Amino acid sequence: MYYVYEKTKNYFPIKLCAVNEITGKIEGVLNGVTICEMTGLLGKTLLGEFSTRSIIEGGPLVSGNSIDCISKMVIEYDKKKYKKNLFIRKHGTSMI
C-alpha cells in the first residue's frame, strides 16, 4: 500500500518498522498515509491543516501479543504527524 499511496495525488505515505535491538528481527510494521484535501496556496494556510487527515489502515501488524510494540509504533507515528493533521484515524490492530 505504501507504493500505491506514494503514487496517488495528495497522498503522503509513512512507514514504520519496530526492530528488536537484541536479535535484529522485525517485530512490527505500521503503514499510514496523510491525505491533503487542499493543495496550492490554500493548502499552505490554516485551511490546509483543517483539511488534512492521517489514516492507519488495519493498525500496526505486530509479532505475538506485544502491546508495548504497538504502543511504541503508534506513539512514534503520532509524533511524526502531530500538529500537521486535523485528526489521525486508526483502524484495528493485527497480531501475527
MIMAR-416182 format. One line per field, with one value per atom (N, C-alpha, C, O): residue in one letter; x, z negated, y. Coordinates in pm, whole numbers. Example, Ala and Ser with C-alpha at 12.3 -4.5 7.8 and 13.67 -1.06 7.14 Angstrom:
<rs>
resn: a | a | a | a | s | s | s | s
px: 1319 | 1230 | 1320 | 1424 | 1285 | 1367 | 1290 | 1341
pz: -780 | -780 | -780 | -846 | -708 | -714 | -787 | -804
py: -569 | -450 | -330 | -332 | -225 | -106 | 3 | 114
</rs>
This chain:
<rs>
resn: m | m | m | m | y | y | y | y | y | y | y | y | v | v | v | v | y | y | y | y | e | e | e | e | k | k | k | k | t | t | t | t | k | k | k | k | n | n | n | n | y | y | y | y | f | f | f | f | p | p | p | p | i | i | i | i | k | k | k | k | l | l | l | l | c | c | c | c | a | a | a | a | v | v | v | v | n | n | n | n | e | e | e | e | i | i | i | i | t | t | t | t | g | g | g | g | k | k | k | k | i | i | i | i | e | e | e | e | g | g | g | g | v | v | v | v | l | l | l | l | n | n | n | n | g | g | g | g | v | v | v | v | t | t | t | t | i | i | i | i | c | c | c | c | e | e | e | e | m | m | m | m | t | t | t | t | g | g | g | g | l | l | l | l | l | l | l | l | g | g | g | g | k | k | k | k | t | t | t | t | l | l | l | l | l | l | l | l | g | g | g | g | e | e | e | e | f | f | f | f | s | s | s | s | t | t | t | t | r | r | r | r | s | s | s | s | i | i | i | i | i | i | i | i | e | e | e | e | g | g | g | g | g | g | g | g | p | p | p | p | l | l | l | l | v | v | v | v | s | s | s | s | g | g | g | g | n | n | n | n | s | s | s | s | i | i | i | i | d | d | d | d | c | c | c | c | i | i | i | i | s | s | s | s | k | k | k | k | m | m | m | m | v | v | v | v | i | i | i | i | e | e | e | e | y | y | y | y | d | d | d | d | k | k | k | k | k | k | k | k | k | k | k | k | y | y | y | y | k | k | k | k | k | k | k | k | n | n | n | n | l | l | l | l | f | f | f | f | i | i | i | i | r | r | r | r | k | k | k | k | h | h | h | h | g | g | g | g | t | t | t | t | s | s | s | s | m | m | m | m | i | i | i | i
px: 83 | 0 | 86 | 47 | 205 | 294 | 316 | 307 | 345 | 375 | 252 | 262 | 136 | 11 | -13 | -43 | 1 | -16 | 86 | 54 | 207 | 315 | 283 | 323 | 213 | 181 | 47 | 12 | -26 | -157 | -144 | -80 | -207 | -201 | -255 | -361 | -183 | -218 | -215 | -265 | -155 | -137 | 12 | 97 | 43 | 182 | 198 | 159 | 256 | 264 | 374 | 470 | 357 | 459 | 465 | 362 | 586 | 602 | 695 | 795 | 662 | 745 | 769 | 686 | 884 | 920 | 981 | 1071 | 932 | 987 | 1085 | 1048 | 1209 | 1313 | 1362 | 1391 | 1372 | 1426 | 1575 | 1651 | 1616 | 1755 | 1853 | 1970 | 1808 | 1897 | 1911 | 2022 | 1799 | 1801 | 1812 | 1855 | 1772 | 1772 | 1654 | 1647 | 1560 | 1443 | 1333 | 1317 | 1259 | 1144 | 1032 | 993 | 978 | 869 | 737 | 631 | 742 | 618 | 637 | 745 | 528 | 527 | 398 | 296 | 407 | 291 | 296 | 400 | 185 | 175 | 59 | -53 | 87 | -17 | -5 | 90 | -100 | -100 | -160 | -257 | -103 | -160 | -225 | -165 | -350 | -425 | -452 | -510 | -408 | -427 | -537 | -522 | -648 | -761 | -738 | -780 | -673 | -646 | -498 | -413 | -470 | -332 | -310 | -400 | -192 | -162 | -157 | -119 | -196 | -191 | -281 | -243 | -402 | -493 | -438 | -459 | -368 | -311 | -202 | -173 | -140 | -32 | -83 | -5 | -213 | -273 | -335 | -323 | -400 | -471 | -577 | -604 | -637 | -736 | -674 | -741 | -547 | -479 | -467 | -485 | -437 | -427 | -562 | -568 | -669 | -802 | -857 | -960 | -791 | -838 | -743 | -756 | -648 | -550 | -579 | -601 | -577 | -600 | -501 | -444 | -480 | -388 | -462 | -540 | -437 | -508 | -408 | -314 | -429 | -354 | -454 | -535 | -449 | -541 | -497 | -380 | -586 | -555 | -475 | -456 | -428 | -348 | -211 | -180 | -128 | 4 | -6 | -99 | 86 | 97 | 216 | 329 | 192 | 299 | 310 | 215 | 427 | 454 | 409 | 437 | 341 | 294 | 184 | 110 | 174 | 73 | 139 | 102 | 237 | 316 | 244 | 253 | 173 | 108 | 213 | 190 | 329 | 439 | 486 | 510 | 498 | 539 | 436 | 470 | 310 | 202 | 205 | 200 | 215 | 216 | 330 | 311 | 449 | 566 | 551 | 587 | 498 | 481 | 375 | 393 | 264 | 158 | 205 | 176 | 278 | 332 | 429 | 426 | 515 | 610 | 537 | 574 | 434 | 354 | 289 | 292 | 232 | 168 | 268 | 235 | 390 | 495 | 524 | 540 | 532 | 564 | 449 | 473 | 327 | 211 | 143 | 55 | 183 | 121 | 132 | 236 | 26 | 15 | 12 | 8 | 13 | 7 | -127 | -154 | -210 | -336 | -449 | -430 | -565 | -683 | -710 | -744 | -695 | -711 | -635 | -602 | -607 | -546 | -646 | -692 | -680 | -776 | -701 | -625 | -725 | -660 | -766 | -869 | -742 | -837 | -778 | -679 | -835 | -798 | -652 | -569 | -620 | -484 | -472 | -560 | -363 | -342 | -229 | -129 | -243 | -138 | -97 | -181 | 35 | 80 | 159 | 207
pz: 0 | 0 | 0 | 54 | -62 | -66 | 75 | 97 | 169 | 305 | 378 | 461 | 347 | 404 | 354 | 432 | 222 | 164 | 223 | 250 | 241 | 292 | 432 | 467 | 511 | 648 | 660 | 769 | 551 | 553 | 519 | 421 | 601 | 583 | 446 | 404 | 377 | 245 | 132 | 23 | 157 | 53 | 20 | 109 | -110 | -155 | -256 | -372 | -212 | -299 | -404 | -389 | -508 | -611 | -651 | -661 | -673 | -717 | -836 | -842 | -931 | -1050 | -1067 | -1031 | -1122 | -1146 | -1286 | -1320 | -1367 | -1501 | -1493 | -1453 | -1532 | -1527 | -1668 | -1745 | -1700 | -1830 | -1832 | -1747 | -1929 | -1934 | -1963 | -1926 | -2028 | -2063 | -1947 | -1909 | -1890 | -1784 | -1644 | -1551 | -1629 | -1497 | -1411 | -1294 | -1469 | -1394 | -1395 | -1491 | -1286 | -1276 | -1361 | -1346 | -1452 | -1539 | -1506 | -1553 | -1425 | -1389 | -1274 | -1252 | -1202 | -1094 | -1103 | -1151 | -1054 | -1053 | -924 | -889 | -854 | -730 | -743 | -776 | -717 | -725 | -609 | -531 | -600 | -492 | -542 | -619 | -496 | -520 | -389 | -282 | -399 | -282 | -294 | -392 | -194 | -191 | -92 | 28 | -143 | -55 | 18 | 133 | -46 | 16 | 49 | -34 | 170 | 213 | 261 | 255 | 307 | 357 | 244 | 132 | 274 | 174 | 55 | -59 | 79 | -32 | -122 | -243 | -65 | -143 | -238 | -335 | -210 | -295 | -407 | -488 | -412 | -516 | -623 | -619 | -718 | -824 | -764 | -820 | -653 | -586 | -545 | -550 | -505 | -467 | -584 | -568 | -703 | -822 | -858 | -903 | -839 | -873 | -768 | -791 | -655 | -552 | -536 | -440 | -629 | -622 | -731 | -847 | -692 | -790 | -767 | -659 | -869 | -860 | -898 | -993 | -823 | -844 | -856 | -777 | -955 | -968 | -939 | -1025 | -819 | -779 | -840 | -827 | -906 | -962 | -1091 | -1155 | -1130 | -1251 | -1233 | -1126 | -1335 | -1326 | -1318 | -1374 | -1250 | -1243 | -1330 | -1301 | -1436 | -1532 | -1556 | -1537 | -1599 | -1632 | -1776 | -1866 | -1797 | -1931 | -1977 | -1896 | -2105 | -2163 | -2226 | -2336 | -2159 | -2216 | -2213 | -2117 | -2321 | -2335 | -2341 | -2293 | -2399 | -2408 | -2269 | -2244 | -2179 | -2042 | -1970 | -1903 | -1986 | -1925 | -1977 | -1900 | -2108 | -2170 | -2119 | -2086 | -2112 | -2067 | -1923 | -1891 | -1836 | -1697 | -1681 | -1605 | -1752 | -1742 | -1799 | -1742 | -1909 | -1967 | -1870 | -1852 | -1807 | -1709 | -1589 | -1540 | -1543 | -1432 | -1470 | -1393 | -1590 | -1637 | -1646 | -1612 | -1689 | -1697 | -1559 | -1543 | -1460 | -1324 | -1261 | -1179 | -1300 | -1237 | -1323 | -1274 | -1448 | -1539 | -1483 | -1430 | -1495 | -1450 | -1299 | -1249 | -1225 | -1080 | -1027 | -907 | -1115 | -1073 | -1163 | -1282 | -1106 | -1186 | -1281 | -1398 | -1232 | -1318 | -1259 | -1140 | -1342 | -1298 | -1328 | -1442 | -1227 | -1242 | -1235 | -1142 | -1335 | -1338 | -1324 | -1392 | -1235 | -1210 | -1261 | -1206 | -1363 | -1408 | -1443 | -1419 | -1498 | -1529 | -1495 | -1528 | -1431 | -1390 | -1467 | -1498 | -1499 | -1568 | -1478 | -1414 | -1472 | -1396 | -1488 | -1444
py: -120 | 0 | 125 | 228 | 115 | 232 | 288 | 409 | 200 | 244 | 296 | 386 | 240 | 292 | 433 | 523 | 454 | 587 | 686 | 801 | 638 | 724 | 777 | 889 | 698 | 737 | 811 | 857 | 824 | 888 | 1036 | 1074 | 1119 | 1264 | 1303 | 1255 | 1390 | 1444 | 1342 | 1368 | 1226 | 1123 | 1117 | 1113 | 1115 | 1112 | 999 | 1014 | 885 | 768 | 779 | 855 | 701 | 687 | 540 | 474 | 491 | 352 | 350 | 423 | 265 | 246 | 97 | 14 | 65 | -74 | -83 | -6 | -176 | -199 | -315 | -426 | -289 | -391 | -420 | -329 | -549 | -590 | -555 | -602 | -474 | -428 | -541 | -532 | -647 | -759 | -857 | -893 | -899 | -1001 | -942 | -1010 | -815 | -753 | -793 | -756 | -869 | -915 | -808 | -734 | -804 | -714 | -770 | -886 | -688 | -731 | -663 | -706 | -559 | -491 | -394 | -340 | -372 | -273 | -192 | -239 | -71 | 18 | 97 | 153 | 103 | 179 | 277 | 238 | 402 | 503 | 600 | 594 | 689 | 787 | 918 | 919 | 1028 | 1160 | 1203 | 1197 | 1247 | 1290 | 1439 | 1486 | 1513 | 1659 | 1692 | 1672 | 1742 | 1776 | 1908 | 1923 | 2001 | 2132 | 2142 | 2112 | 2184 | 2199 | 2342 | 2425 | 2369 | 2503 | 2604 | 2571 | 2727 | 2834 | 2807 | 2835 | 2754 | 2724 | 2615 | 2618 | 2519 | 2409 | 2453 | 2384 | 2568 | 2618 | 2708 | 2758 | 2730 | 2813 | 2724 | 2601 | 2787 | 2714 | 2622 | 2515 | 2661 | 2575 | 2442 | 2339 | 2444 | 2321 | 2226 | 2105 | 2279 | 2195 | 2135 | 2020 | 2210 | 2159 | 2063 | 1999 | 2052 | 1958 | 1840 | 1764 | 1825 | 1717 | 1615 | 1650 | 1489 | 1384 | 1271 | 1257 | 1193 | 1080 | 953 | 951 | 847 | 721 | 607 | 596 | 522 | 397 | 286 | 251 | 230 | 125 | -8 | -46 | -79 | -209 | -205 | -309 | -89 | -77 | -138 | -191 | -133 | -194 | -346 | -405 | -407 | -552 | -590 | -550 | -667 | -699 | -849 | -925 | -889 | -1028 | -1055 | -976 | -1166 | -1200 | -1107 | -1051 | -1091 | -1002 | -880 | -840 | -823 | -716 | -581 | -505 | -554 | -424 | -314 | -203 | -345 | -249 | -207 | -89 | -303 | -275 | -188 | -91 | -223 | -144 | -1 | 94 | 12 | 145 | 231 | 348 | 172 | 249 | 295 | 408 | 209 | 249 | 357 | 452 | 343 | 444 | 577 | 682 | 573 | 697 | 763 | 885 | 685 | 740 | 800 | 906 | 732 | 783 | 916 | 1013 | 920 | 1043 | 1157 | 1271 | 1129 | 1233 | 1290 | 1411 | 1203 | 1247 | 1326 | 1414 | 1295 | 1358 | 1466 | 1535 | 1480 | 1577 | 1718 | 1755 | 1794 | 1934 | 1950 | 2062 | 1841 | 1850 | 1799 | 1808 | 1747 | 1685 | 1731 | 1757 | 1739 | 1768 | 1652 | 1674 | 1530 | 1412 | 1295 | 1294 | 1195 | 1070 | 960 | 946 | 881 | 772 | 640 | 615 | 555 | 425 | 317 | 321 | 223 | 114 | -16 | -63 | -74 | -208 | -229 | -140 | -343 | -383 | -530 | -610 | -566 | -704 | -767 | -701 | -893 | -968 | -1084 | -1147 | -1112 | -1230 | -1321 | -1426
</rs>
